Amino acid sequence: MISELRRDPTSGSWVAIASARSRRPSDFRIIHGEQKKGTCPFCYGNEHMTPPEILAIGRETDAPNAEGWQVRIVPNKFPAFSLDYGDSVDVDRDIEGQDGLYVSIPAVGIHEVLVETPEHDSTFGEHSERRIEDILTAMIIRFRALKQDKRIKYLQAFKNWGHAGGASLSHTHCQLIAVPIVPKIIQTELDYARQHTDRTGRCLYCGIVESEIEKGERVLNESQHFLAFCPYASKFPYETWIVPKRHNSAFEDISKDETADLARMLRLVVRTFELAFDDVPYNIVWHTCPWNGDFSTYYHWHLELLPRLATIAGFELGTGYYINPTAPEVAAAALRESMPKD
C-alpha cells in the first residue's frame, strides 16, 4: 500500500497517511500513567477543597458549595489566566504600543474546571445522555456569560482524559479557558473558511458535511442535527469530528433540541472509543468563533475528538506534518464495528 499526503481543507496543513502501517484498535499499545492517590477535591463532601463554585446544576437546595450537585463549575485552583489585572487592560493597545523584538502582555482571562459528575470512577462514555446534556448546558451558560467581558476574545472548552491526554486528576472533568487573543489555530480556520466562501459562495464546513454524507466511507454516525466522521486529513489515528448540520458559527447559539442531540452523539462516540480501545487517552476540543466580529456567513463550529494513540516526535515537531498510521476510511470502519447497538 502506498502512503499519500493529504491537505486539510480547513487549515491547509498536510498529513501523511501511512497506509503501509495501517493499524486497527487492537494493534495499539496504550501506556497508562500511574493514578495519583489521596483525597479527591471533586468528590461529594470535598467541595471545600475547591475555590467557591461559579455554577452548579442538579442541586435541589439553594446552599452553594455543598453536596447534591450533578455538574459543578469552579475556578481552577492554579489558573493559567486571570482577571486580576483589572479593567484597564487593553490587549490590542498594549501590543501595538510595543515596538521591540519581544512583546508581552498580562495573561488576562479565565480558567475554570467543569466537574462532570460526583462519581469518582465514572468515564465520559458511561455518563447518561441527561448528564452529558447537563454538562453541555453548563458550558453554554458560561459561554454566554463570559462573552460579555470585552477583555476576552475567545473561550476554549476542552477535555483531557488519561495521562497521555494531559489529565492531572483521574476524576472526569472538562476545562474552560478564556483568552485575550484569538488562538492561531482558530485564526487559520477562520481564514481558510472565509477564503473558501469568497471563492465559492458556500460554507466550507457545510460542504464537508454534505460530501461526507454522500461518500459515507468515513462516517461513524448521523443524527438529526449532527454528523460524526473521521476527517479526510486526520492528524491522529482514529481522529473524529462532530459537526452540526445546521450552519452555525457559535457553539453558544446551539438550540435546546440540538443540545440534547449532541449529548446523544457525544456519548455514543466516546463510548465507542472506550469499547474499541483499552481506556484510550484522548482530548476533546471545541472549535467555535471568536466573540469580536461577524463570522456567521462563513465559519462553522465543531468538536474534534483526538485519541492520543501515536507519539508526536521529531518529524512532526520539525515540519508541522503529521504521520497518521491509520487511514480515516479504515478507522471509521473499525469504529463502526465497535459502536454499541443500544
Helices and strands as residue ranges (DSSP letters): E 4-7, E 14-17, G 19-21, G 25-27, G 47-49, E 55-57, E 71-75, H 91-96, E 110-115, G 124-126, H 129-146, E 154-161, E 173-179, H 184-200, H 204-215, E 219-222, E 226-229, E 240-244, G 251-253, H 256-276, E 282-287, E 302-307, H 314-319, E 322-324, H 328-338
